[in-house]
Amino acid sequence: MESTSNHGGIQQLLAAEHEAQQIVSAARTAKMARLKQAKEEAETEIAEHRTSTEYGFQRKLEETSGDSGANVKRLEQETDAKIEQLKNEASRISTDVVEMLLKHVTTVKN
């Protein structure tokens, strides 16, 4: 009888070992599935972040480009105003300058 009970004990151990292997295998499979799912979720989040960042960059680029056009226009207006001011100043003092030049050119020093 001992051999039958030993044989039954061995069968129980083998069955328990087989069950443990199935549990470990199922855990590995679940772990691999979860890792795959986490990787896919991370890739999705990365893609969303990249899209959001790119959109923000493009928007900022458009804003600064628009400002550049506004700055160019403002600088052109300031330049035109300064040129007009210089023309007015030149026309105002041109007769004095002409008289001074004529005086120096026609005056003879000994």
C-alpha positions in Angstrom: 0.0 0.0 0.0 2.8 2.3 0.6 3.8 2.2 -3.0 0.3 3.1 -4.0 0.2 6.1 -1.6 3.7 7.1 -2.7 2.7 6.8 -6.3 -0.4 8.9 -5.5 1.8 11.5 -3.7 4.1 11.7 -6.7 1.1 12.1 -9.0 -0.2 14.9 -6.7 3.2 16.6 -6.8 3.4 16.3 -10.6 -0.1 17.7 -10.9 0.7 20.6 -8.5 3.9 21.3 -10.5 2.0 21.3 -13.8 -0.7 23.6 -12.3 2.1 26.0 -11.0 3.7 26.0 -14.5 0.3 26.9 -16.0 -0.2 29.7 -13.5 3.3 31.1 -14.2 2.7 30.8 -17.9 -0.6 32.6 -17.6 1.1 35.3 -15.5 3.8 35.7 -18.1 1.3 36.0 -20.9 -0.8 38.5 -19.0 2.4 40.5 -18.2 3.4 40.5 -21.8 -0.1 41.6 -22.9 0.0 44.4 -20.3 3.4 45.6 -21.4 2.3 45.6 -25.0 -0.8 47.6 -24.1 1.3 50.0 -22.0 3.6 50.5 -25.0 0.8 51.2 -27.3 -0.8 53.7 -24.8 2.6 55.4 -24.4 3.0 55.7 -28.2 -0.4 57.2 -28.5 0.3 59.7 -25.8 3.6 60.6 -27.4 1.9 61.1 -30.8 -0.7 63.3 -29.2 1.9 65.4 -27.3 4.0 65.7 -30.5 0.9 66.9 -32.4 0.0 69.4 -29.7 3.5 70.7 -29.5 3.8 71.0 -33.2 0.5 72.9 -33.4 1.7 75.3 -30.7 4.9 75.8 -32.5 3.2 76.5 -35.8 0.8 78.9 -34.1 3.7 80.7 -32.3 5.6 80.9 -35.6 2.6 82.4 -37.4 2.2 85.0 -34.6 5.8 86.0 -34.8 5.7 86.1 -38.6 2.7 88.4 -38.4 4.5 90.6 -35.9 7.4 90.8 -38.3 5.1 92.1 -41.0 3.7 94.6 -38.6 7.2 95.6 -37.5 8.3 96.1 -41.1 5.2 98.3 -41.8 5.8 100.3 -38.6 9.5 100.8 -39.5 8.6 102.0 -43.0 6.2 104.5 -41.6 8.8 105.8 -39.1 11.4 106.0 -41.9 9.0 107.9 -44.1 8.1 110.3 -41.3 11.8 110.9 -40.6 12.6 111.5 -44.3 9.7 114.0 -44.5 11.0 115.8 -41.4 14.5 116.0 -42.8 13.2 117.3 -46.1 11.2 120.0 -44.3 14.2 121.0 -42.2 16.4 121.1 -45.3 14.0 123.3 -47.2 13.7 125.6 -44.2 17.4 126.2 -43.9 18.4 125.9 -47.5 18.3 129.6 -48.2 20.6 130.3 -45.2 23.0 127.6 -46.4 23.1 129.0 -49.9 23.8 132.5 -48.6 26.5 131.3 -46.3 28.2 129.4 -49.2 28.0 132.3 -51.5 29.4 134.6 -48.8 32.4 132.3 -48.3 33.0 131.7 -52.0 32.8 135.4 -52.9 34.8 136.7 -50.0 38.5 137.0 -50.6 41.0 137.0 -47.7 44.4 138.7 -48.0 
